[in-house]
Amino acid sequence: MIPIRNIYHMLTYYFETLDSDGYHDMAGERFDNTADLFAAIMIRGLLRLAKQGLRNEYRRTTEPLMTVRGRIDMVQSMRPRNAISKRLVCEYDVFCNDTDMNRIIKSATILLTHADIRPDRNRQLHRLLDCFSDVSTVDLRQVDWRFRFDRNNQTYRMLLGICWFIAKGLLPGPGTGAPRLMNFLDDKRMSHLYEKFILSYYQHEYPQATTTSAYIDWDVIADDPWLPVMHSDVCMTYAGRILLLDAKYYSHTMQQRFGKETLHSSNLYQIFTYVKNKASKEHLGNAVSGLLLYAKNDDGIVLGSEYTMGGNLIAARTLDLNLPFPQIVSQLDDIANRYLRLSKSSAH
């Protein structure tokens, strides 16, 4: 199991806000599980929101009133119950903090108070919930997570990101009871974090390289709607060289075929296809390399394989997330140096 402290460091790259003032002291704290870690992050974010004030938005409200406010809904107003009471059904906008973002944060915070977290954090969360007294709750399993963020609501971006992890970690409650929160991230959520961490690490630590999560075009004469989309987790470009990296977080690093352990064939075919189409489409020849980067798991397999396929370098490596974080960083830096001849000294 990946140390909770390493998950915290991965989150600091995913959410840059965690690397700012108010969060630095978390690096030295002890966390019993990921729910406890999320509670600590939420506390600091909620303290910041309490100081700034919750974000307000205009929300459309419809209700029967004795006096006109906003637009009159004539159809509803003519219904017998409203006509007899001599009320007009009005639609109007209210500027309030009962927004979608605040509802999600409140609902996730309530869930955390029922999780296996330290008692002192539980008490802090309960106190901070007082700031949301005018905010309603929402079923986190039904949330549309597509939000737009700007420089003024980066705290919300980070908090909603943590809320997403909380929502995706919900387990069905016993019978028809309320859902419960897992104490640790499952493989699907860890895979998401793993991919985003690697992308964010290279973007942050190697600013001279152009690093994106990129779509790759097929090198075909005519477009065909039936061709599948090619999308690389990381596309890193520096000094005429390109590295296409796909991050893989699997419970089993290798596949079993005919009693023999091999690389996952679909992964190898995929990265080979990415590299050859990228190189051919943009006339880059052997300047394009591909890397399958597997998170090392309990099977203990360590990969460091490299192949020259059709003139291009294709590699498969493991990244050991159980090591102290400086050693994880060292592994990532070695990749940048090996495949792009890029070092941190040249990147800053």
C-alpha positions as CSV (number, residue, x, y, z in Angstrom):
1,M,0.0,0.0,0.0
2,I,1.3,3.4,-1.0
3,P,2.3,5.5,2.1
4,I,-0.3,8.2,2.9
5,R,2.5,10.8,3.0
6,N,3.3,10.0,-0.7
7,I,-0.3,10.4,-1.6
8,Y,-0.2,13.8,0.0
9,H,2.9,14.8,-2.1
10,M,1.2,13.5,-5.3
11,L,-1.8,15.7,-4.4
12,T,0.4,18.8,-4.0
13,Y,1.4,18.5,-7.7
14,Y,-2.1,17.8,-8.8
15,F,-3.5,20.7,-6.8
16,E,-0.9,23.5,-6.8
17,T,-2.9,25.3,-4.1
18,L,-1.7,22.6,-1.6
19,D,1.9,23.9,-2.2
20,S,1.0,27.4,-0.9
21,D,0.9,29.0,2.5
22,G,-1.5,27.4,4.9
23,Y,-0.8,23.9,3.7
24,H,3.0,23.6,4.1
25,D,2.8,22.3,7.7
26,M,0.8,19.3,6.5
27,A,4.0,17.7,5.2
28,G,5.0,16.8,8.8
29,E,1.6,15.6,10.0
30,R,0.6,12.0,10.6
31,F,-2.4,10.6,8.7
32,D,-4.1,7.3,9.5
33,N,-5.7,6.8,6.1
34,T,-6.7,8.8,3.0
35,A,-9.9,9.9,4.6
36,D,-7.9,11.4,7.4
37,L,-5.7,13.1,4.9
38,F,-8.7,14.5,3.0
39,A,-10.1,15.8,6.3
40,A,-6.9,17.7,7.1
41,I,-6.9,19.2,3.6
42,M,-10.6,20.2,3.8
43,I,-10.0,21.8,7.2
44,R,-7.4,24.1,5.8
45,G,-9.4,24.9,2.7
46,L,-12.5,25.6,4.7
47,L,-10.6,27.9,7.1
48,R,-9.5,29.9,4.0
49,L,-13.1,30.0,2.7
50,A,-14.4,31.1,6.1
51,K,-11.9,34.0,6.0
52,Q,-12.7,35.0,2.4
53,G,-16.4,34.4,2.7
54,L,-18.3,31.8,0.7
55,R,-18.7,32.4,-3.0
56,N,-22.2,33.8,-3.9
57,E,-24.1,33.3,-7.1
58,Y,-27.5,34.2,-8.5
59,R,-30.0,31.3,-8.2
60,R,-33.4,31.1,-9.8
61,T,-36.2,30.8,-7.2
62,T,-39.9,30.0,-7.9
63,E,-42.5,30.5,-5.1
64,P,-46.0,31.8,-4.6
65,L,-46.0,35.4,-3.1
66,M,-48.5,38.0,-2.1
67,T,-46.7,40.7,-4.0
68,V,-45.0,40.7,-7.4
69,R,-41.3,39.9,-7.5
70,G,-39.5,39.1,-10.7
71,R,-41.4,37.4,-13.5
72,I,-45.0,36.1,-12.9
73,D,-45.6,32.5,-14.0
74,M,-49.2,33.0,-15.2
75,V,-49.9,29.3,-15.7
76,Q,-49.0,28.3,-12.2
77,S,-50.6,31.4,-10.7
78,M,-54.0,30.4,-12.2
79,R,-54.0,27.0,-10.6
80,P,-56.9,26.7,-8.1
81,R,-54.7,26.6,-5.0
82,N,-52.8,29.7,-5.8
83,A,-55.9,31.6,-7.2
84,I,-57.9,30.9,-4.0
85,S,-55.1,32.1,-1.8
86,K,-54.6,35.1,-4.1
87,R,-50.9,34.4,-4.5
88,L,-48.8,34.9,-7.6
89,V,-46.2,32.4,-8.5
90,C,-43.1,34.4,-9.2
91,E,-39.7,33.6,-10.6
92,Y,-36.8,35.7,-9.4
93,D,-33.0,35.6,-8.9
94,V,-31.5,35.5,-5.4
95,F,-27.9,36.3,-4.7
96,C,-26.9,33.7,-2.1
97,N,-24.3,31.2,-1.1
98,D,-26.5,28.2,-1.7
99,T,-24.6,27.4,-4.8
100,D,-23.7,24.1,-6.5
101,M,-20.0,24.3,-5.4
102,N,-20.9,25.1,-1.8
103,R,-23.5,22.3,-1.7
104,I,-20.9,19.8,-2.8
105,I,-18.3,21.0,-0.3
106,K,-20.8,20.8,2.6
107,S,-22.0,17.3,1.6
108,A,-18.5,16.0,1.3
109,T,-17.5,17.5,4.6
110,I,-20.5,15.8,6.3
111,L,-19.4,12.5,4.9
112,L,-15.9,13.0,6.3
113,T,-17.4,13.5,9.8
114,H,-18.7,10.0,9.6
115,A,-15.4,8.5,8.3
116,D,-12.5,7.0,10.3
117,I,-10.7,10.3,11.0
118,R,-8.9,11.6,14.0
119,P,-11.3,13.0,16.7
120,D,-9.7,16.5,16.7
121,R,-10.2,16.8,12.9
122,N,-13.8,15.6,13.3
123,R,-14.5,18.4,15.8
124,Q,-12.9,21.0,13.5
125,L,-15.0,19.9,10.6
126,H,-18.2,20.1,12.7
127,R,-17.3,23.7,13.7
128,L,-16.6,24.7,10.1
129,L,-19.9,23.3,8.9
130,D,-21.5,26.2,10.8
131,C,-20.3,28.5,7.9
132,F,-22.6,26.4,5.6
133,S,-25.8,26.8,7.7
134,D,-27.6,28.5,4.7
135,V,-26.3,25.9,2.2
136,S,-28.3,22.8,1.3
137,T,-26.8,19.4,0.6
138,V,-26.6,17.3,-2.5
139,D,-26.2,13.6,-3.4
140,L,-22.6,13.4,-4.4
141,R,-23.3,10.4,-6.6
142,Q,-25.4,12.6,-8.9
143,V,-23.1,15.6,-9.2
144,D,-22.1,17.1,-12.6
145,W,-18.4,17.8,-11.9
146,R,-17.9,20.1,-14.9
147,F,-17.0,23.5,-13.4
148,R,-15.2,26.5,-14.6
149,F,-12.5,28.0,-12.5
150,D,-10.5,31.2,-12.6
151,R,-7.7,32.8,-10.5
152,N,-10.2,34.0,-7.9
153,N,-11.5,30.5,-7.0
154,Q,-8.5,28.3,-6.9
155,T,-9.3,27.3,-3.4
156,Y,-12.6,26.0,-4.7
157,R,-10.9,24.1,-7.5
158,M,-8.7,22.2,-4.9
159,L,-11.6,21.6,-2.5
160,L,-13.9,20.3,-5.2
161,G,-11.1,18.1,-6.5
162,I,-10.8,16.5,-3.0
163,C,-14.6,16.3,-3.0
164,W,-14.4,14.4,-6.3
165,F,-12.1,11.8,-4.7
166,I,-14.5,11.6,-1.7
167,A,-17.5,11.1,-3.9
168,K,-15.8,8.4,-6.0
169,G,-14.8,6.6,-2.8
170,L,-18.3,6.1,-1.6
171,L,-19.5,2.6,-0.8
172,P,-23.1,1.5,-0.6
173,G,-24.4,1.7,2.9
174,P,-25.9,-1.4,4.6
175,G,-29.5,-2.1,3.3
176,T,-30.9,1.3,2.1
177,G,-28.7,3.3,4.5
178,A,-26.5,6.2,3.7
179,P,-23.3,5.5,1.7
180,R,-20.0,5.1,3.5
181,L,-16.6,6.5,2.6
182,M,-13.7,4.2,2.0
183,N,-10.7,4.8,4.2
184,F,-8.3,4.3,1.2
185,L,-8.4,5.1,-2.5
186,D,-9.3,2.2,-4.7
187,D,-7.2,1.3,-7.8
188,K,-9.4,3.3,-10.2
189,R,-9.0,6.5,-8.1
190,M,-5.3,5.9,-7.6
191,S,-4.9,5.4,-11.3
192,H,-6.4,8.8,-11.9
193,L,-4.2,10.4,-9.3
194,Y,-1.1,8.6,-10.6
195,E,-1.7,9.9,-14.2
196,K,-2.4,13.5,-13.1
197,F,0.6,13.5,-10.7
198,I,3.1,12.5,-13.4
199,L,1.8,15.1,-15.8
200,S,1.7,17.8,-13.2
201,Y,5.2,16.9,-12.0
202,Y,6.8,17.3,-15.4
203,Q,4.9,20.5,-16.1
204,H,6.0,22.0,-12.8
205,E,9.6,20.8,-12.6
206,Y,10.6,21.1,-16.2
207,P,9.2,24.4,-17.5
208,Q,11.5,24.6,-20.5
209,A,9.9,21.5,-21.9
210,T,6.4,21.6,-23.4
211,T,4.3,19.1,-21.5
212,T,0.7,18.3,-22.1
213,S,-1.8,15.5,-22.1
214,A,-2.1,15.3,-25.9
215,Y,-4.2,13.8,-28.6
216,I,-2.3,12.2,-31.4
217,D,-3.4,12.3,-35.0
218,W,-3.5,9.2,-37.2
219,D,-1.1,9.4,-40.2
220,V,-3.8,8.6,-42.7
221,I,-4.6,10.1,-46.1
222,A,-8.3,10.7,-45.3
223,D,-10.1,11.1,-41.9
224,D,-12.2,8.2,-40.9
225,P,-14.8,8.6,-38.1
226,W,-14.3,4.9,-37.2
227,L,-10.7,5.3,-36.2
228,P,-10.3,5.3,-32.4
229,V,-9.0,8.4,-30.6
230,M,-5.3,8.3,-29.6
231,H,-4.6,10.2,-26.4
232,S,-1.3,10.1,-24.5
233,D,-1.2,10.8,-20.7
234,V,2.0,12.8,-21.1
235,C,3.5,14.3,-24.3
236,M,6.8,16.0,-23.4
237,T,8.8,18.0,-26.0
238,Y,12.2,19.4,-25.6
239,A,15.0,20.4,-28.1
240,G,13.5,18.5,-31.0
241,R,12.8,15.3,-29.0
242,I,9.4,14.0,-27.9
243,L,8.5,11.5,-25.2
244,L,5.0,10.0,-25.2
245,L,4.4,8.5,-21.8
246,D,1.4,6.4,-20.7
247,A,1.0,5.9,-17.0
248,K,-0.4,2.5,-15.9
249,Y,-1.7,1.7,-12.5
250,Y,-2.5,-2.0,-12.4
251,S,-2.9,-4.6,-9.7
252,H,-0.7,-6.9,-12.0
253,T,2.2,-5.4,-13.8
254,M,2.4,-8.3,-16.3
255,Q,-0.1,-10.4,-18.2
256,Q,-0.2,-14.2,-18.2
257,R,-0.1,-15.8,-21.6
258,F,0.5,-19.5,-22.1
259,G,2.0,-19.8,-18.7
260,K,4.5,-17.0,-19.3
261,E,4.5,-13.5,-17.9
262,T,4.8,-10.7,-20.5
263,L,4.1,-7.1,-20.9
264,H,0.4,-6.3,-21.5
265,S,0.2,-6.7,-25.3
266,S,-2.5,-4.0,-25.6
267,N,-0.3,-1.5,-23.8
268,L,2.6,-2.2,-26.0
269,Y,0.6,-2.1,-29.2
270,Q,-0.9,1.2,-28.0
271,I,2.3,3.0,-27.3
272,F,3.9,1.7,-30.5
273,T,1.0,3.0,-32.5
274,Y,1.2,6.4,-30.8
275,V,4.9,6.7,-31.4
276,K,4.9,5.6,-35.1
277,N,1.9,7.9,-36.0
278,K,3.4,10.9,-34.2
279,A,6.8,10.4,-35.8
280,S,5.3,9.8,-39.3
281,K,2.7,12.5,-39.2
282,E,5.1,15.2,-38.1
283,H,8.2,13.8,-40.0
284,L,10.2,13.4,-36.8
285,G,11.8,10.0,-37.4
286,N,13.5,8.5,-34.4
287,A,13.2,11.7,-32.3
288,V,10.0,10.3,-30.8
289,S,10.2,7.8,-28.0
290,G,7.5,6.0,-26.0
291,L,7.3,4.9,-22.4
292,L,4.9,2.7,-20.5
293,L,5.4,3.7,-16.8
294,Y,3.8,1.2,-14.5
295,A,3.3,1.9,-10.8
296,K,5.2,-0.9,-9.0
297,N,2.8,-3.1,-7.1
298,D,2.8,-6.0,-4.6
299,D,3.9,-8.5,-7.3
300,G,7.4,-7.0,-6.9
301,I,8.2,-6.9,-10.6
302,V,10.7,-4.2,-11.5
303,L,10.8,-3.2,-15.2
304,G,13.6,-1.4,-17.1
305,S,13.1,-2.7,-20.6
306,E,14.0,-0.8,-23.8
307,Y,13.4,-1.8,-27.4
308,T,14.1,-0.2,-30.7
309,M,11.0,-0.8,-32.8
310,G,11.1,0.5,-36.4
311,G,13.8,2.9,-35.5
312,N,12.0,4.4,-32.4
313,L,12.8,3.7,-28.7
314,I,10.0,2.0,-26.8
315,A,10.5,1.4,-23.1
316,A,8.6,-0.1,-20.1
317,R,9.5,1.0,-16.6
318,T,8.2,0.7,-13.1
319,L,7.9,3.6,-10.7
320,D,8.1,2.6,-7.0
321,L,5.6,4.8,-5.1
322,N,6.5,3.0,-1.8
323,L,9.9,4.7,-1.6
324,P,10.5,7.9,0.2
325,F,9.2,10.7,-2.0
326,P,12.7,12.2,-2.9
327,Q,13.5,8.8,-4.4
328,I,10.3,8.9,-6.4
329,V,11.4,12.3,-7.7
330,S,14.8,10.9,-8.6
331,Q,13.1,8.1,-10.7
332,L,11.0,10.7,-12.6
333,D,14.1,12.9,-13.2
334,D,16.0,10.0,-14.6
335,I,13.3,9.5,-17.2
336,A,13.5,13.1,-18.3
337,N,17.2,12.8,-18.6
338,R,17.3,9.4,-20.3
339,Y,14.7,10.1,-23.0
340,L,14.9,13.9,-23.5
341,R,18.4,14.6,-22.3
342,L,16.8,17.1,-19.9
343,S,17.9,17.8,-16.4
344,K,16.5,20.2,-13.8
345,S,19.5,22.4,-14.1
346,S,18.7,23.0,-17.7
347,A,15.0,23.3,-17.0
348,H,15.3,26.3,-14.6
